[in-house]
Amino acid sequence: MELEQFIFKSRTHTSIEILIFLAENHFNAKLSAIYETTQATDASVRQHLRALEQLNFIRQSNDGVDGRAKTISMTDYGQEQLALYARELAKLITVDAAEAN
């Protein structure tokens, strides 16, 4: 399994929160919406977005309607990695539930 170590092994809450927010919003969101929904500071969000972009999980672009606004989109690679993470997490939960019984 090729999950990116930086994001998933470190359990970086803000990065996961951003990816989940994008998934809930059809893999696209305005940067301002991401700032509003996370529990992190704007500076922290920018840092996480840079890291996610370097990992090719997201891309940032200028909004077509408002040139000052930024749109954040999850790449196909990012969507694949998030799906892999979700499957692995589901396996862990299933194993833990079975062992608890």
N, C-alpha and C positions, 0 to 999 in steps of 0.2 A: 504494500500500500504506500502511495507516494504523497502522503499528507505533508504539507510544508511544516517543518519543525518549528520555525519561528512563531507561527500563529497558534497551532494546535497543541504542541507539546508544552508551550509556556502558559497555555490557558489564559491568554491575554483577553480579558473580559471586554474591553472596548472594541478590539478588532472583531471579536465574535459578534458583539452587539451590532456593529455596523453591517456585517455580512448578513445577519438575520434580518435587520431592517430592510436591506436591499432585497432580500428574497421575498419578504412580505409585500414589497412594493414593485413586483414584477421586474426585479433586478435593476431598477433605475430610481434615482431620487435626487432632488435638489440638495446641494450642499447645506443650505440653510435648514432643511428638514432634518438632516442628520445631526447638525448642531443642536437642534431643539429637542431631539428624542434621546440623545445619549446623556449619561450622567457625568461625562467627562468635560473638562474645559475645552474651549475652542482650540487652544494650542495643542492639547493632547490629541484631539480628534485629527487635526492636521498631520501630526506625527504618525498616527496610525494609518491614515489614508496614504501618506507617502510610502510607508512600509508595505501596505497592501498593493499599491501600484508597482513597486519594485518587484514584488512577487508575481505580478501579472494577474492578480485577483480582480482588480478594478481598473477602470480608466476614468480620467476626469476630462470633461470637455466644456466648452462654453455653451450656455443654454441658447437655443435657436431663437427664442422669443426675446429674452432679456440678456443682452451681451455681457452684462456685468455679473450675472448669476452663473454658477457652475452646476453641471449635472454630473453625478457619479453613477457609473454603470458597472455592473459586475460582468467580467469577461466570461466567455464559455469555459475557459480553464478554471476560473474561480467558482463557477457554478458546479463543475465536475468535482472539484476538491471539497466543496461544501457538502455535496451529496455523499461523497465517500466518508466524510467525517460523520454525517448523520447516520449512515449505515453502521459504522463502527461503534458509535455511541449507542445505537439501538441494540447491538449485540451485547455490549457491556451491561446494559440495563437488563436485558433478558437473562443473561448468565447470573447476574446478581440476584434477580428475582427468583430464579430457579433454585439457587443455593440457599436462599432465605427460607424456602419452604422445606 
